[in-house]
Amino acid sequence: MQKNKNLVSLDEFINKEIGPKGTKNRTKFDAGFESFKLGVLLQQARHEKGLTQEQVADLSGTNKSYISKLEKDLKDVRLSTLQRIITEGLGGELELSIKF
């Protein structure tokens, strides 16, 4: 099987198009990606539990529109609200870490 010379890894692509880690553009990109990733993780967890956005909202004391906006990365979330959505709405546990 021949390797396509035009293909690059995702990391290589991001480095070329956005910039290497530590640059202003890359820091902004990475922050946006983490926010996007949170929405995807919430949506995946909700699907795994077989719940609708409305059910998660009811269980966590928010509303369907709020859950939808979080999943689509259209809304910032307070840590306490995120924790409530995960624990009460999804029956999960929030884990945080700090990396250097």
C-alpha positions as CSV (number, residue, x, y, z in Angstrom):
1,M,0.0,0.0,0.0
2,Q,1.4,3.3,-1.0
3,K,1.5,6.2,1.4
4,N,-0.1,9.4,0.1
5,K,2.6,12.1,0.3
6,N,-0.1,14.8,0.7
7,L,-1.5,13.4,3.9
8,V,-0.3,14.8,7.2
9,S,-1.3,14.1,10.8
10,L,-3.8,16.3,12.5
11,D,-1.1,17.8,14.7
12,E,1.1,18.6,11.7
13,F,-1.9,20.3,10.0
14,I,-2.8,22.4,13.1
15,N,0.8,23.4,13.5
16,K,1.0,24.5,9.9
17,E,-2.4,26.2,9.7
18,I,-2.8,27.7,13.2
19,G,0.8,27.7,14.6
20,P,2.8,25.7,17.1
21,K,1.9,25.4,20.8
22,G,2.7,28.5,22.8
23,T,1.8,31.0,20.0
24,K,-1.1,33.4,20.5
25,N,-3.2,31.8,17.7
26,R,-2.6,28.3,18.9
27,T,-3.5,29.2,22.5
28,K,-6.8,30.7,21.2
29,F,-7.5,27.7,19.0
30,D,-6.8,25.2,21.8
31,A,-9.1,27.0,24.2
32,G,-11.9,27.0,21.6
33,F,-11.3,23.3,20.9
34,E,-11.6,22.4,24.6
35,S,-14.9,24.3,24.8
36,F,-16.1,22.4,21.7
37,K,-15.0,19.1,23.1
38,L,-17.0,19.7,26.3
39,G,-20.2,20.0,24.2
40,V,-19.4,16.8,22.4
41,L,-18.7,15.0,25.6
42,L,-22.0,16.1,27.1
43,Q,-23.9,15.0,24.1
44,Q,-22.2,11.6,24.0
45,A,-22.8,11.0,27.7
46,R,-26.5,12.0,27.2
47,H,-26.8,9.6,24.3
48,E,-25.1,6.8,26.2
49,K,-27.7,7.3,29.0
50,G,-30.5,7.3,26.5
51,L,-31.7,10.7,27.6
52,T,-33.1,13.7,25.7
53,Q,-31.9,17.2,26.3
54,E,-35.2,18.0,28.0
55,Q,-34.8,15.0,30.4
56,V,-31.2,16.1,31.3
57,A,-32.5,19.7,31.8
58,D,-35.3,18.6,34.1
59,L,-33.0,16.4,36.2
60,S,-30.4,19.1,36.5
61,G,-32.7,22.2,37.0
62,T,-31.9,23.9,33.7
63,N,-33.8,24.0,30.5
64,K,-33.6,22.2,27.1
65,S,-32.4,25.4,25.3
66,Y,-29.5,25.7,27.8
67,I,-28.4,22.0,27.3
68,S,-28.7,22.4,23.5
69,K,-26.5,25.6,23.5
70,L,-23.9,23.8,25.7
71,E,-23.8,20.8,23.3
72,K,-23.4,23.2,20.3
73,D,-20.7,25.3,22.1
74,L,-22.9,28.4,21.9
75,K,-23.0,29.1,25.7
76,D,-20.4,29.3,28.4
77,V,-21.1,27.3,31.6
78,R,-20.4,27.9,35.2
79,L,-18.5,25.1,36.9
80,S,-21.2,24.6,39.5
81,T,-23.8,24.3,36.7
82,L,-21.7,21.9,34.8
83,Q,-21.2,19.8,37.9
84,R,-25.0,19.7,38.5
85,I,-25.7,18.7,34.9
86,I,-23.2,15.9,35.1
87,T,-24.1,14.6,38.5
88,E,-27.8,15.2,38.7
89,G,-28.7,15.2,35.0
90,L,-26.4,12.5,33.7
91,G,-25.7,10.5,36.9
92,G,-21.9,10.9,36.3
93,E,-18.9,12.4,38.1
94,L,-17.0,15.5,37.0
95,E,-13.2,15.1,37.0
96,L,-10.9,18.0,36.5
97,S,-7.2,18.2,35.9
98,I,-4.5,20.8,35.3
99,K,-1.7,20.1,32.8
100,F,1.5,22.1,32.3
